Amino acid sequence: MRAVHHFRVAEKEQDEGRKAVFRIPRTSFMAIALLTICVTPVALGDIPYLQWLYIFPVALAVFVIRTRTVATREGLATRTMFGHRDVPWSALKGLAITKKSRVQAVLKDDTKVPLPTVRTRHLPVLSLVSEGLVADPSGLLDADDIKPGRSEASASE
């Protein structure tokens, strides 16, 4: 029974293709914890009703948990603090890079969709996940690296 289960999981992973999740590093919670410690003397001090100051660390924690970009074989899924947007690869015209090395998806109607937490150093990963639909401008990847359906097990052989 176990072997069948593992086979199904491997088959499912092969059908889904590669997946990359770009998120804010979880070490950010250490800064949020420090902010909470710093806010506590003021919030619980002599001046009443300052407990609302705890909203800032809670909002930052929600921001860190929610903000991400997920790249799959089907396309990009961006999630921000208050919204979510799916962009299929077929709707993508290209990628734009801002002055701060942030990446935006340019759709065929020339609208730009910011890709939270994606930077220029992540472009080879986007090329791998999109199976070559997004070009790798860095030149780090060969055509053999981007072949669809190529698994890491076959790459080691």
N, CA, C and O atoms as a GROMACS GRO file, in nm:
protein
  628
    1MET      N    1   0.082  -0.119   0.000
    1MET     CA    2   0.000   0.000   0.000
    1MET      C    3   0.087   0.126   0.000
    1MET      O    4   0.057   0.224  -0.068
    2ARG      N    5   0.195   0.122   0.076
    2ARG     CA    6   0.282   0.240   0.083
    2ARG      C    7   0.347   0.270  -0.051
    2ARG      O    8   0.356   0.387  -0.090
    3ALA      N    9   0.391   0.169  -0.121
    3ALA     CA   10   0.457   0.189  -0.250
    3ALA      C   11   0.361   0.253  -0.350
    3ALA      O   12   0.401   0.338  -0.429
    4VAL      N   13   0.235   0.212  -0.346
    4VAL     CA   14   0.134   0.270  -0.434
    4VAL      C   15   0.115   0.418  -0.401
    4VAL      O   16   0.104   0.501  -0.491
    5HIS      N   17   0.112   0.449  -0.273
    5HIS     CA   18   0.095   0.588  -0.230
    5HIS      C   19   0.212   0.674  -0.279
    5HIS      O   20   0.191   0.784  -0.330
    6HIS      N   21   0.334   0.625  -0.262
    6HIS     CA   22   0.451   0.700  -0.307
    6HIS      C   23   0.451   0.718  -0.458
    6HIS      O   24   0.490   0.823  -0.509
    7PHE      N   25   0.406   0.615  -0.530
    7PHE     CA   26   0.399   0.626  -0.675
    7PHE      C   27   0.300   0.734  -0.716
    7PHE      O   28   0.327   0.811  -0.808
    8ARG      N   29   0.186   0.739  -0.648
    8ARG     CA   30   0.085   0.841  -0.680
    8ARG      C   31   0.137   0.981  -0.652
    8ARG      O   32   0.111   1.073  -0.729
    9VAL      N   33   0.209   0.997  -0.542
    9VAL     CA   34   0.265   1.128  -0.508
    9VAL      C   35   0.367   1.168  -0.614
    9VAL      O   36   0.367   1.282  -0.661
   10ALA      N   37   0.455   1.075  -0.653
   10ALA     CA   38   0.556   1.106  -0.754
   10ALA      C   39   0.489   1.136  -0.888
   10ALA      O   40   0.532   1.227  -0.959
   11GLU      N   41   0.384   1.061  -0.922
   11GLU     CA   42   0.312   1.085  -1.046
   11GLU      C   43   0.246   1.224  -1.044
   11GLU      O   44   0.246   1.295  -1.144
   12LYS      N   45   0.190   1.260  -0.930
   12LYS     CA   46   0.125   1.391  -0.916
   12LYS      C   47   0.228   1.503  -0.931
   12LYS      O   48   0.202   1.602  -0.998
   13GLU      N   49   0.345   1.487  -0.867
   13GLU     CA   50   0.450   1.588  -0.879
   13GLU      C   51   0.497   1.602  -1.022
   13GLU      O   52   0.526   1.712  -1.069
   14GLN      N   53   0.507   1.489  -1.093
   14GLN     CA   54   0.552   1.494  -1.232
   14GLN      C   55   0.448   1.563  -1.319
   14GLN      O   56   0.485   1.637  -1.410
   15ASP      N   57   0.319   1.541  -1.293
   15ASP     CA   58   0.214   1.606  -1.370
   15ASP      C   59   0.210   1.756  -1.345
   15ASP      O   60   0.184   1.834  -1.437
   16GLU      N   61   0.236   1.797  -1.222
   16GLU     CA   62   0.231   1.939  -1.188
   16GLU      C   63   0.351   2.016  -1.240
   16GLU      O   64   0.342   2.137  -1.261
   17GLY      N   65   0.461   1.950  -1.262
   17GLY     CA   66   0.580   2.018  -1.309
   17GLY      C   67   0.653   2.089  -1.195
   17GLY      O   68   0.626   2.064  -1.078
   18ARG      N   69   0.743   2.175  -1.232
   18ARG     CA   70   0.820   2.249  -1.132
   18ARG      C   71   0.735   2.359  -1.070
   18ARG      O   72   0.638   2.407  -1.129
   19LYS      N   73   0.773   2.395  -0.948
   19LYS     CA   74   0.701   2.500  -0.876
   19LYS      C   75   0.803   2.578  -0.795
   19LYS      O   76   0.893   2.520  -0.734
   20ALA      N   77   0.789   2.711  -0.794
   20ALA     CA   78   0.878   2.796  -0.715
   20ALA      C   79   0.792   2.894  -0.636
   20ALA      O   80   0.700   2.955  -0.690
   21VAL      N   81   0.825   2.908  -0.509
   21VAL     CA   82   0.753   3.000  -0.421
   21VAL      C   83   0.852   3.106  -0.375
   21VAL      O   84   0.955   3.074  -0.315
   22PHE      N   85   0.820   3.232  -0.404
   22PHE     CA   86   0.903   3.345  -0.362
   22PHE      C   87   0.828   3.416  -0.251
   22PHE      O   88   0.718   3.467  -0.272
   23ARG      N   89   0.888   3.420  -0.132
   23ARG     CA   90   0.822   3.483  -0.018
   23ARG      C   91   0.923   3.561   0.065
   23ARG      O   92   1.044   3.550   0.045
   24ILE      N   93   0.872   3.639   0.156
   24ILE     CA   94   0.957   3.714   0.248
   24ILE      C   95   1.020   3.613   0.344
   24ILE      O   96   0.951   3.525   0.394
   25PRO      N   97   1.149   3.624   0.370
   25PRO     CA   98   1.213   3.527   0.460
   25PRO      C   99   1.147   3.523   0.597
   25PRO      O  100   1.108   3.626   0.652
   26ARG      N  101   1.136   3.403   0.650
   26ARG     CA  102   1.071   3.385   0.781
   26ARG      C  103   1.152   3.446   0.895
   26ARG      O  104   1.100   3.463   1.005
   27THR      N  105   1.278   3.478   0.871
   27THR     CA  106   1.357   3.545   0.975
   27THR      C  107   1.303   3.684   1.005
   27THR      O  108   1.342   3.745   1.104
   28SER      N  109   1.215   3.735   0.920
   28SER     CA  110   1.153   3.864   0.946
   28SER      C  111   1.072   3.863   1.074
   28SER      O  112   1.050   3.968   1.135
   29PHE      N  113   1.029   3.745   1.116
   29PHE     CA  114   0.953   3.736   1.240
   29PHE      C  115   1.037   3.774   1.361
   29PHE      O  116   0.982   3.813   1.464
   30MET      N  117   1.168   3.762   1.350
   30MET     CA  118   1.254   3.804   1.462
   30MET      C  119   1.244   3.956   1.480
   30MET      O  120   1.238   4.005   1.592
   31ALA      N  121   1.242   4.030   1.370
   31ALA     CA  122   1.227   4.176   1.378
   31ALA      C  123   1.088   4.213   1.430
   31ALA      O  124   1.074   4.309   1.506
   32ILE      N  125   0.988   4.137   1.390
   32ILE     CA  126   0.852   4.163   1.438
   32ILE      C  127   0.843   4.135   1.588
   32ILE      O  128   0.777   4.210   1.662
   33ALA      N  129   0.908   4.030   1.634
   33ALA     CA  130   0.910   4.001   1.777
   33ALA      C  131   0.981   4.113   1.854
   33ALA      O  132   0.937   4.152   1.962
   34LEU      N  133   1.091   4.163   1.798
   34LEU     CA  134   1.162   4.274   1.862
   34LEU      C  135   1.074   4.399   1.867
   34LEU      O  136   1.072   4.470   1.967
   35LEU      N  137   1.001   4.426   1.760
   35LEU     CA  138   0.908   4.539   1.759
   35LEU      C  139   0.800   4.522   1.866
   35LEU      O  140   0.764   4.619   1.933
   36THR      N  141   0.750   4.402   1.883
   36THR     CA  142   0.649   4.375   1.985
   36THR      C  143   0.705   4.401   2.124
   36THR      O  144   0.637   4.459   2.209
   37ILE      N  145   0.828   4.358   2.148
   37ILE     CA  146   0.892   4.381   2.278
   37ILE      C  147   0.909   4.531   2.302
   37ILE      O  148   0.889   4.578   2.414
   38CYS      N  149   0.946   4.604   2.198
   38CYS     CA  150   0.967   4.749   2.213
   38CYS      C  151   0.835   4.824   2.234
   38CYS      O  152   0.833   4.927   2.302
   39VAL      N  153   0.728   4.775   2.176
   39VAL     CA  154   0.598   4.841   2.188
   39VAL      C  155   0.534   4.814   2.325
   39VAL      O  156   0.456   4.896   2.373
   40THR      N  157   0.566   4.702   2.386
   40THR     CA  158   0.500   4.659   2.510
   40THR      C  159   0.510   4.761   2.624
   40THR      O  160   0.407   4.787   2.687
   41PRO      N  161   0.625   4.821   2.655
   41PRO     CA  162   0.627   4.918   2.765
   41PRO      C  163   0.536   5.040   2.741
   41PRO      O  164   0.476   5.093   2.835
   42VAL      N  165   0.526   5.082   2.617
   42VAL     CA  166   0.440   5.196   2.585
   42VAL      C  167   0.293   5.154   2.589
   42VAL      O  168   0.209   5.225   2.644
   43ALA      N  169   0.263   5.038   2.530
   43ALA     CA  170   0.124   4.993   2.521
   43ALA      C  171   0.066   4.959   2.658
   43ALA      O  172  -0.053   4.980   2.682
   44LEU      N  173   0.149   4.907   2.747
   44LEU     CA  174   0.100   4.868   2.880
   44LEU      C  175   0.143   4.966   2.988
   44LEU      O  176   0.134   4.934   3.107
   45GLY      N  177   0.190   5.083   2.949
   45GLY     CA  178   0.240   5.183   3.043
   45GLY      C  179   0.128   5.259   3.114
   45GLY      O  180   0.014   5.213   3.123
   46ASP      N  181   0.165   5.378   3.162
   46ASP     CA  182   0.074   5.460   3.242
   46ASP      C  183  -0.038   5.524   3.161
   46ASP      O  184  -0.145   5.553   3.216
   47ILE      N  185  -0.016   5.546   3.035
   47ILE     CA  186  -0.118   5.609   2.951
   47ILE      C  187  -0.216   5.500   2.905
   47ILE      O  188  -0.176   5.403   2.841
   48PRO      N  189  -0.344   5.517   2.939
   48PRO     CA  190  -0.439   5.412   2.904
   48PRO      C  191  -0.472   5.411   2.753
   48PRO      O  192  -0.451   5.509   2.682
   49TYR      N  193  -0.525   5.298   2.708
   49TYR     CA  194  -0.577   5.279   2.572
   49TYR      C  195  -0.469   5.284   2.462
   49TYR      O  196  -0.500   5.316   2.348
   50LEU      N  197  -0.346   5.254   2.496
   50LEU     CA  198  -0.242   5.247   2.393
   50LEU      C  199  -0.216   5.103   2.346
   50LEU      O  200  -0.120   5.077   2.274
   51GLN      N  201  -0.303   5.011   2.386
   51GLN     CA  202  -0.287   4.873   2.341
   51GLN      C  203  -0.305   4.861   2.190
   51GLN      O  204  -0.262   4.761   2.131
   52TRP      N  205  -0.366   4.960   2.127
   52TRP     CA  206  -0.384   4.958   1.982
   52TRP      C  207  -0.250   4.958   1.909
   52TRP      O  208  -0.245   4.928   1.790
   53LEU      N  209  -0.141   4.992   1.978
   53LEU     CA  210  -0.008   4.990   1.915
   53LEU      C  211   0.033   4.850   1.872
   53LEU      O  212   0.121   4.834   1.787
   54TYR      N  213  -0.030   4.748   1.931
   54TYR     CA  214   0.000   4.610   1.890
   54TYR      C  215  -0.050   4.582   1.748
   54TYR      O  216  -0.018   4.477   1.692
   55ILE      N  217  -0.127   4.672   1.691
   55ILE     CA  218  -0.175   4.653   1.554
   55ILE      C  219  -0.056   4.648   1.456
   55ILE      O  220  -0.058   4.572   1.359
   56PHE      N  221   0.048   4.728   1.482
   56PHE     CA  222   0.162   4.732   1.390
   56PHE      C  223   0.236   4.599   1.378
   56PHE      O  224   0.259   4.553   1.267
   57PRO      N  225   0.274   4.535   1.491
   57PRO     CA  226   0.340   4.405   1.475
   57PRO      C  227   0.248   4.298   1.415
   57PRO      O  228   0.294   4.213   1.339
   58VAL      N  229   0.119   4.302   1.449
   58VAL     CA  230   0.025   4.204   1.394
   58VAL      C  231   0.011   4.226   1.243
   58VAL      O  232   0.010   4.130   1.167
   59ALA      N  233   0.000   4.352   1.199
   59ALA     CA  234  -0.012   4.381   1.056
   59ALA      C  235   0.115   4.339   0.981
   59ALA      O  236   0.107   4.286   0.870
   60LEU      N  237   0.230   4.361   1.040
   60LEU     CA  238   0.355   4.319   0.976
   60LEU      C  239   0.363   4.167   0.965
   60LEU      O  240   0.409   4.114   0.864
   61ALA      N  241   0.317   4.097   1.068
   61ALA     CA  242   0.317   3.950   1.064
   61ALA      C  243   0.224   3.899   0.954
   61ALA      O  244   0.259   3.806   0.881
   62VAL      N  245   0.107   3.959   0.940
   62VAL     CA  246   0.014   3.920   0.834
   62VAL      C  247   0.076   3.950   0.698
   62VAL      O  248   0.062   3.870   0.605
   63PHE      N  249   0.144   4.063   0.685
   63PHE     CA  250   0.211   4.098   0.560
   63PHE      C  251   0.316   3.993   0.522
   63PHE      O  252   0.323   3.951   0.407
   64VAL      N  253   0.397   3.951   0.618
   64VAL     CA  254   0.502   3.852   0.592
   64VAL      C  255   0.441   3.717   0.555
   64VAL      O  256   0.492   3.649   0.466
   65ILE      N  257   0.334   3.679   0.620
   65ILE     CA  258   0.272   3.549   0.593
   65ILE      C  259   0.204   3.548   0.457
   65ILE      O  260   0.216   3.449   0.384
   66ARG      N  261   0.135   3.654   0.420
   66ARG     CA  262   0.055   3.654   0.298
   66ARG      C  263   0.132   3.687   0.170
   66ARG      O  264   0.103   3.629   0.065
   67THR      N  265   0.228   3.776   0.175
   67THR     CA  266   0.293   3.826   0.054
   67THR      C  267   0.382   3.719  -0.007
   67THR      O  268   0.475   3.669   0.057
   68ARG      N  269   0.352   3.685  -0.134
   68ARG     CA  270   0.432   3.585  -0.205
   68ARG      C  271   0.396   3.583  -0.352
   68ARG      O  272   0.292   3.635  -0.393
   69THR      N  273   0.483   3.522  -0.430
   69THR     CA  274   0.458   3.493  -0.570
   69THR      C  275   0.488   3.345  -0.590
   69THR      O  276   0.593   3.296  -0.550
   70VAL      N  277   0.394   3.276  -0.653
   70VAL     CA  278   0.411   3.133  -0.680
   70VAL      C  279   0.413   3.114  -0.831
   70VAL      O  280   0.321   3.157  -0.901
   71ALA      N  281   0.518   3.051  -0.879
   71ALA     CA  282   0.530   3.021  -1.022
   71ALA      C  283   0.512   2.871  -1.042
   71ALA      O  284   0.577   2.791  -0.976
   72THR      N  285   0.422   2.834  -1.133
   72THR     CA  286   0.397   2.694  -1.166
   72THR      C  287   0.400   2.677  -1.317
   72THR      O  288   0.425   2.773  -1.390
   73ARG      N  289   0.375   2.559  -1.362
   73ARG     CA  290   0.371   2.530  -1.505
   73ARG      C  291   0.260   2.612  -1.573
   73ARG      O  292   0.274   2.650  -1.689
   74GLU      N  293   0.151   2.638  -1.502
   74GLU     CA  294   0.037   2.710  -1.559
   74GLU      C  295   0.060   2.861  -1.566
   74GLU      O  296   0.014   2.925  -1.661
   75GLY      N  297   0.131   2.918  -1.469
   75GLY     CA  298   0.152   3.063  -1.469
   75GLY      C  299   0.198   3.113  -1.334
   75GLY      O  300   0.255   3.039  -1.253
   76LEU      N  301   0.173   3.241  -1.310
   76LEU     CA  302   0.213   3.307  -1.187
   76LEU      C  303   0.091   3.336  -1.102
   76LEU      O  304  -0.015   3.371  -1.153
   77ALA      N  305   0.106   3.322  -0.972
   77ALA     CA  306   0.002   3.358  -0.877
   77ALA      C  307   0.065   3.453  -0.777
   77ALA      O  308   0.158   3.416  -0.705
   78THR      N  309   0.014   3.575  -0.771
   78THR     CA  310   0.066   3.672  -0.676
   78THR      C  311  -0.035   3.689  -0.564
   78THR      O  312  -0.156   3.691  -0.587
   79ARG      N  313   0.017   3.702  -0.444
   79ARG     CA  314  -0.069   3.724  -0.329
   79ARG      C  315  -0.009   3.836  -0.247
   79ARG      O  316   0.107   3.831  -0.207
   80THR      N  317  -0.090   3.936  -0.223
   80THR     CA  318  -0.048   4.049  -0.140
   80THR      C  319  -0.132   4.048  -0.012
   80THR      O  320  -0.210   3.956   0.011
   81MET      N  321  -0.115   4.150   0.069
   81MET     CA  322  -0.185   4.153   0.197
   81MET      C  323  -0.337   4.155   0.178
   81MET      O  324  -0.410   4.097   0.258
   82PHE      N  325  -0.384   4.220   0.073
   82PHE     CA  326  -0.528   4.233   0.055
   82PHE      C  327  -0.581   4.174  -0.075
   82PHE      O  328  -0.700   4.188  -0.103
   83GLY      N  329  -0.497   4.110  -0.153
   83GLY     CA  330  -0.546   4.061  -0.281
   83GLY      C  331  -0.471   3.941  -0.333
   83GLY      O  332  -0.370   3.898  -0.276
   84HIS      N  333  -0.523   3.888  -0.443
   84HIS     CA  334  -0.466   3.771  -0.508
   84HIS      C  335  -0.491   3.785  -0.657
   84HIS      O  336  -0.597   3.831  -0.699
   85ARG      N  337  -0.392   3.746  -0.738
   85ARG     CA  338  -0.409   3.754  -0.883
   85ARG      C  339  -0.334   3.640  -0.949
   85ARG      O  340  -0.219   3.612  -0.917
   86ASP      N  341  -0.402   3.574  -1.043
   86ASP     CA  342  -0.341   3.468  -1.122
   86ASP      C  343  -0.312   3.520  -1.261
   86ASP      O  344  -0.397   3.584  -1.323
   87VAL      N  345  -0.192   3.495  -1.310
   87VAL     CA  346  -0.152   3.535  -1.444
   87VAL      C  347  -0.102   3.411  -1.519
   87VAL      O  348   0.005   3.360  -1.487
   88PRO      N  349  -0.178   3.362  -1.617
   88PRO     CA  350  -0.129   3.247  -1.693
   88PRO      C  351  -0.014   3.290  -1.785
   88PRO      O  352  -0.006   3.406  -1.826
   89TRP      N  353   0.074   3.196  -1.817
   89TRP     CA  354   0.188   3.228  -1.902
   89TRP      C  355   0.141   3.279  -2.038
   89TRP      O  356   0.209   3.360  -2.100
   90SER      N  357   0.025   3.232  -2.084
   90SER     CA  358  -0.024   3.274  -2.216
   90SER      C  359  -0.065   3.421  -2.219
   90SER      O  360  -0.066   3.482  -2.326
   91ALA      N  361  -0.098   3.480  -2.104
   91ALA     CA  362  -0.136   3.621  -2.097
   91ALA      C  363  -0.015   3.712  -2.080
   91ALA      O  364  -0.029   3.835  -2.080
   92LEU      N  365   0.102   3.654  -2.066
   92LEU     CA  366   0.224   3.730  -2.038
   92LEU      C  367   0.292   3.773  -2.167
   92LEU      O  368   0.320   3.692  -2.255
   93LYS      N  369   0.318   3.903  -2.176
   93LYS     CA  370   0.394   3.957  -2.290
   93LYS      C  371   0.544   3.952  -2.262
   93LYS      O  372   0.625   3.928  -2.351
   94GLY      N  373   0.578   3.976  -2.136
   94GLY     CA  374   0.718   3.974  -2.096
   94GLY      C  375   0.732   4.018  -1.952
   94GLY      O  376   0.633   4.030  -1.879
   95LEU      N  377   0.854   4.042  -1.910
   95LEU     CA  378   0.884   4.088  -1.776
   95LEU      C  379   0.953   4.223  -1.783
   95LEU      O  380   1.032   4.249  -1.874
   96ALA      N  381   0.924   4.308  -1.686
   96ALA     CA  382   0.989   4.439  -1.677
   96ALA      C  383   1.064   4.444  -1.545
   96ALA      O  384   1.019   4.391  -1.444
   97ILE      N  385   1.178   4.508  -1.547
   97ILE     CA  386   1.260   4.522  -1.427
   97ILE      C  387   1.262   4.669  -1.387
   97ILE      O  388   1.289   4.756  -1.470
   98THR      N  389   1.231   4.696  -1.261
   98THR     CA  390   1.228   4.833  -1.212
   98THR      C  391   1.368   4.876  -1.169
   98THR      O  392   1.462   4.796  -1.173
   99LYS      N  393   1.381   5.000  -1.127
   99LYS     CA  394   1.511   5.053  -1.086
   99LYS      C  395   1.564   4.984  -0.960
   99LYS      O  396   1.685   4.980  -0.938
  100LYS      N  397   1.475   4.931  -0.879
  100LYS     CA  398   1.517   4.865  -0.756
  100LYS      C  399   1.527   4.713  -0.772
  100LYS      O  400   1.517   4.639  -0.674
  101SER      N  401   1.548   4.667  -0.894
  101SER     CA  402   1.565   4.525  -0.927
  101SER      C  403   1.442   4.441  -0.894
  101SER      O  404   1.453   4.322  -0.867
  102ARG      N  405   1.328   4.503  -0.894
  102ARG     CA  406   1.204   4.428  -0.876
  102ARG      C  407   1.150   4.390  -1.013
  102ARG      O  408   1.178   4.457  -1.112
  103VAL      N  409   1.075   4.284  -1.016
  103VAL     CA  410   1.025   4.231  -1.143
  103VAL      C  411   0.874   4.250  -1.150
  103VAL      O  412   0.802   4.227  -1.053
  104GLN      N  413   0.829   4.293  -1.267
  104GLN     CA  414   0.686   4.309  -1.294
  104GLN      C  415   0.652   4.226  -1.416
  104GLN      O  416   0.730   4.216  -1.510
  105ALA      N  417   0.532   4.167  -1.412
  105ALA     CA  418   0.483   4.094  -1.529
  105ALA      C  419   0.410   4.194  -1.618
  105ALA      O  420   0.324   4.268  -1.572
  106VAL      N  421   0.446   4.194  -1.745
  106VAL     CA  422   0.379   4.281  -1.842
  106VAL      C  423   0.283   4.193  -1.921
  106VAL      O  424   0.324   4.098  -1.988
  107LEU      N  425   0.155   4.226  -1.913
  107LEU     CA  426   0.054   4.148  -1.982
  107LEU      C  427   0.042   4.194  -2.127
  107LEU      O  428   0.098   4.296  -2.165
  108LYS      N  429  -0.031   4.118  -2.207
  108LYS     CA  430  -0.044   4.150  -2.349
  108LYS      C  431  -0.115   4.282  -2.375
  108LYS      O  432  -0.100   4.341  -2.482
  109ASP      N  433  -0.194   4.330  -2.276
  109ASP     CA  434  -0.260   4.460  -2.290
  109ASP      C  435  -0.176   4.572  -2.228
  109ASP      O  436  -0.226   4.681  -2.202
  110ASP      N  437  -0.047   4.544  -2.205
  110ASP     CA  438   0.053   4.639  -2.152
  110ASP      C  439   0.029   4.682  -2.008
  110ASP      O  440   0.090   4.779  -1.963
  111THR      N  441  -0.058   4.615  -1.935
  111THR     CA  442  -0.069   4.643  -1.792
  111THR      C  443   0.043   4.570  -1.720
  111THR      O  444   0.086   4.462  -1.760
  112LYS      N  445   0.090   4.631  -1.613
  112LYS     CA  446   0.200   4.573  -1.535
  112LYS      C  447   0.146   4.522  -1.403
  112LYS      O  448   0.071   4.590  -1.332
  113VAL      N  449   0.186   4.400  -1.371
  113VAL     CA  450   0.147   4.336  -1.246
  113VAL      C  451   0.274   4.316  -1.163
  113VAL      O  452   0.361   4.239  -1.203
  114PRO      N  453   0.285   4.383  -1.049
  114PRO     CA  454   0.403   4.362  -0.965
  114PRO      C  455   0.409   4.218  -0.915
  114PRO      O  456   0.307   4.159  -0.879
  115LEU      N  457   0.528   4.162  -0.914
  115LEU     CA  458   0.549   4.028  -0.861
  115LEU      C  459   0.620   4.042  -0.726
  115LEU      O  460   0.742   4.056  -0.721
  116PRO      N  461   0.542   4.037  -0.616
  116PRO     CA  462   0.603   4.058  -0.484
  116PRO      C  463   0.714   3.957  -0.458
  116PRO      O  464   0.700   3.839  -0.489
  117THR      N  465   0.820   4.003  -0.401
  117THR     CA  466   0.936   3.926  -0.356
  117THR      C  467   1.018   3.864  -0.469
  117THR      O  468   1.112   3.790  -0.441
  118VAL      N  469   0.986   3.891  -0.594
  118VAL     CA  470   1.066   3.840  -0.707
  118VAL      C  471   1.166   3.947  -0.747
  118VAL      O  472   1.130   4.062  -0.772
  119ARG      N  473   1.292   3.908  -0.754
  119ARG     CA  474   1.398   3.999  -0.793
  119ARG      C  475   1.467   3.947  -0.919
  119ARG      O  476   1.438   3.836  -0.965
  120THR      N  477   1.557   4.025  -0.974
  120THR     CA  478   1.623   3.986  -1.098
  120THR      C  479   1.704   3.858  -1.083
  120THR      O  480   1.718   3.783  -1.180
  121ARG      N  481   1.756   3.830  -0.966
  121ARG     CA  482   1.832   3.707  -0.946
  121ARG      C  483   1.744   3.583  -0.956
  121ARG      O  484   1.796   3.472  -0.967
  122HIS      N  485   1.612   3.600  -0.953
  122HIS     CA  486   1.519   3.488  -0.962
  122HIS      C  487   1.477   3.455  -1.106
  122HIS      O  488   1.403   3.359  -1.127
  123LEU      N  489   1.522   3.532  -1.204
  123LEU     CA  490   1.480   3.510  -1.343
  123LEU      C  491   1.516   3.372  -1.397
  123LEU      O  492   1.436   3.314  -1.469
  124PRO      N  493   1.634   3.316  -1.366
  124PRO     CA  494   1.659   3.178  -1.412
  124PRO      C  495   1.559   3.077  -1.355
  124PRO      O  496   1.523   2.980  -1.422
  125VAL      N  497   1.516   3.098  -1.234
  125VAL     CA  498   1.417   3.008  -1.173
  125VAL      C  499   1.284   3.020  -1.246
  125VAL      O  500   1.219   2.919  -1.272
  126LEU      N  501   1.243   3.143  -1.279
  126LEU     CA  502   1.119   3.161  -1.355
  126LEU      C  503   1.129   3.094  -1.492
  126LEU      O  504   1.030   3.039  -1.541
  127SER      N  505   1.245   3.098  -1.553
  127SER     CA  506   1.264   3.032  -1.682
  127SER      C  507   1.251   2.881  -1.668
  127SER      O  508   1.191   2.817  -1.754
  128LEU      N  509   1.306   2.824  -1.562
  128LEU     CA  510   1.294   2.681  -1.539
  128LEU      C  511   1.149   2.639  -1.517
  128LEU      O  512   1.101   2.542  -1.576
  129VAL      N  513   1.080   2.713  -1.431
  129VAL     CA  514   0.942   2.677  -1.397
  129VAL      C  515   0.850   2.694  -1.517
  129VAL      O  516   0.760   2.612  -1.538
  130SER      N  517   0.871   2.798  -1.595
  130SER     CA  518   0.785   2.823  -1.711
  130SER      C  519   0.820   2.732  -1.828
  130SER      O  520   0.755   2.736  -1.932
  131GLU      N  521   0.922   2.651  -1.811
  131GLU     CA  522   0.969   2.558  -1.913
  131GLU      C  523   1.007   2.630  -2.042
  131GLU      O  524   0.977   2.586  -2.152
  132GLY      N  525   1.076   2.744  -2.023
  132GLY     CA  526   1.130   2.819  -2.137
  132GLY      C  527   1.039   2.927  -2.192
  132GLY      O  528   1.080   3.000  -2.282
  133LEU      N  529   0.917   2.940  -2.140
  133LEU     CA  530   0.828   3.046  -2.189
  133LEU      C  531   0.880   3.184  -2.151
  133LEU      O  532   0.858   3.282  -2.223
  134VAL      N  533   0.949   3.193  -2.039
  134VAL     CA  534   1.015   3.316  -1.998
  134VAL      C  535   1.164   3.293  -2.022
  134VAL      O  536   1.222   3.199  -1.969
  135ALA      N  537   1.224   3.378  -2.101
  135ALA     CA  538   1.366   3.362  -2.134
  135ALA      C  539   1.454   3.394  -2.013
  135ALA      O  540   1.417   3.476  -1.929
  136ASP      N  541   1.567   3.330  -2.006
  136ASP     CA  542   1.665   3.355  -1.901
  136ASP      C  543   1.769   3.453  -1.953
  136ASP      O  544   1.857   3.413  -2.030
  137PRO      N  545   1.762   3.580  -1.914
  137PRO     CA  546   1.858   3.677  -1.965
  137PRO      C  547   1.997   3.662  -1.905
  137PRO      O  548   2.093   3.718  -1.958
  138SER      N  549   2.010   3.586  -1.796
  138SER     CA  550   2.140   3.574  -1.731
  138SER      C  551   2.234   3.481  -1.807
  138SER      O  552   2.356   3.494  -1.794
  139GLY      N  553   2.180   3.389  -1.886
  139GLY     CA  554   2.263   3.295  -1.959
  139GLY      C  555   2.315   3.182  -1.873
  139GLY      O  556   2.403   3.108  -1.917
  140LEU      N  557   2.262   3.165  -1.752
  140LEU     CA  558   2.307   3.059  -1.663
  140LEU      C  559   2.255   2.922  -1.704
  140LEU      O  560   2.315   2.819  -1.671
  141LEU      N  561   2.143   2.919  -1.776
  141LEU     CA  562   2.079   2.792  -1.811
  141LEU      C  563   2.107   2.756  -1.956
  141LEU      O  564   2.113   2.842  -2.043
  142ASP      N  565   2.123   2.627  -1.980
  142ASP     CA  566   2.132   2.574  -2.116
  142ASP      C  567   1.993   2.533  -2.161
  142ASP      O  568   1.901   2.526  -2.079
  143ALA      N  569   1.977   2.506  -2.288
  143ALA     CA  570   1.848   2.458  -2.339
  143ALA      C  571   1.812   2.324  -2.278
  143ALA      O  572   1.693   2.295  -2.260
  144ASP      N  573   1.912   2.242  -2.244
  144ASP     CA  574   1.886   2.112  -2.183
  144ASP      C  575   1.827   2.126  -2.043
  144ASP      O  576   1.752   2.040  -1.998
  145ASP      N  577   1.861   2.235  -1.972
  145ASP     CA  578   1.811   2.256  -1.836
  145ASP      C  579   1.661   2.287  -1.834
  145ASP      O  580   1.593   2.259  -1.736
  146ILE      N  581   1.611   2.344  -1.941
  146ILE     CA  582   1.474   2.395  -1.943
  146ILE      C  583   1.375   2.295  -2.001
  146ILE      O  584   1.255   2.322  -2.002
  147LYS      N  585   1.422   2.181  -2.049
  147LYS     CA  586   1.333   2.084  -2.112
  147LYS      C  587   1.217   2.048  -2.020
  147LYS      O  588   1.238   2.023  -1.902
  148PRO      N  589   1.094   2.047  -2.073
  148PRO     CA  590   0.980   2.008  -1.992
  148PRO      C  591   0.988   1.862  -1.950
  148PRO      O  592   1.034   1.776  -2.025
  149GLY      N  593   0.943   1.838  -1.828
  149GLY     CA  594   0.937   1.702  -1.779
  149GLY      C  595   1.069   1.647  -1.731
  149GLY      O  596   1.076   1.531  -1.689
  150ARG      N  597   1.173   1.725  -1.736
  150ARG     CA  598   1.304   1.677  -1.691
  150ARG      C  599   1.310   1.686  -1.540
  150ARG      O  600   1.293   1.794  -1.484
  151SER      N  601   1.333   1.577  -1.475
  151SER     CA  602   1.337   1.576  -1.329
  151SER      C  603   1.480   1.582  -1.281
  151SER      O  604   1.574   1.559  -1.357
  152GLU      N  605   1.496   1.612  -1.153
  152GLU     CA  606   1.629   1.619  -1.096
  152GLU      C  607   1.694   1.481  -1.092
  152GLU      O  608   1.817   1.471  -1.096
  153ALA      N  609   1.612   1.374  -1.086
  153ALA     CA  610   1.667   1.239  -1.085
  153ALA      C  611   1.733   1.206  -1.218
  153ALA      O  612   1.840   1.145  -1.222
  154SER      N  613   1.669   1.247  -1.328
  154SER     CA  614   1.728   1.220  -1.458
  154SER      C  615   1.846   1.312  -1.486
  154SER      O  616   1.932   1.278  -1.567
  155ALA      N  617   1.851   1.426  -1.420
  155ALA     CA  618   1.962   1.520  -1.440
  155ALA      C  619   2.090   1.468  -1.375
  155ALA      O  620   2.200   1.500  -1.418
  156SER      N  621   2.074   1.386  -1.269
  156SER     CA  622   2.193   1.335  -1.198
  156SER      C  623   2.255   1.216  -1.268
  156SER      O  624   2.368   1.178  -1.238
  157GLU      N  625   2.182   1.154  -1.364
  157GLU     CA  626   2.234   1.037  -1.433
  157GLU      C  627   2.337   1.070  -1.536
  157GLU      O  628   2.390   0.980  -1.602
   0.00000   0.00000   0.00000
